[in-house]
Amino acid sequence: MSNTKSSNQAAVPEAKGALDRFKFEVANELGVPLTDGYNGNLTSKQNGSVGGYMVKKIVSEQPLNFSFMFYIMI
């Protein structure tokens, strides 16, 4: 493992709190015992299911822009 600092930066830092609340809401829906802080006791499958379901819910709430898709296909 590298000793350098991560260069990851949030695109919208103000959204961190809302995303954290959303993450706990999804974990609760899925029955994943997510806690605030270290969650090393959870399996990769449990953690992945939370992240995957978050993406699924976010994408399902976005309307499709068919005019944009038509423009790309031409």
N, C-alpha and C positions, 0 to 999 in steps of 0.2 A: 504494500500500500504506500502511496505517495505521501510525503510530508508537506507538500505544498497546499496552500489554501485553495478552496474551490472557487472557480470563476463564475459559478452559476449565480445569476441575479434575477430576481422576479421582474417580469415585464410590468406588472402593476402591483407595487408593494402594498398599496392600500387594500387589495383584495385578499391578503393573507388570512385575516380573521374570518372572513366570510367562507373561504375555502376550507379552513379548519373546522368551522361549524358544520359545513356540508359533509366533510369527511366523517365526522362523528355521527351525523344523522344517518349516512349510508351504512356505516359500520353497525349501528344499532339495528337498522332494517335487516341487515344480513346476519345478525347474531354474532358478529365478530367482537370479542371483548377488548376493544381498543381503549387505551388509557392515554391521558395527557403525559407526555414524556417518553421514556424508553419503552418500546414494545418488542424487544428481542425474543420474548417468549412466544410470539405469534409465528405461524408458518408462512412461507412465501406464498402459498396458495391463499391463505387468509388475507394477507396484505394485498396481493394482486387482485383478489376479488373486490376489495374496497375500491381500489384505483380504477379497475375496469368498469365497475358499475357506475362510478362517478362520471366517467367519460360517456358511458351509454346514456345516462340521464341528461347530461349537458347537450349531447348531440341530438337526442330525441326532441328536445325543446326548441331547437333552432329550425326555423322554416327553411325549406329548400328554395334556392333562388334559381328557378328553371331558366330564366332569361340569360343568366350568366353561364349556365351549363350549355345552353344552345349556342351562345357566342363562341365558347371554347371548341365545340364540335365542328363549327364551320371552317 
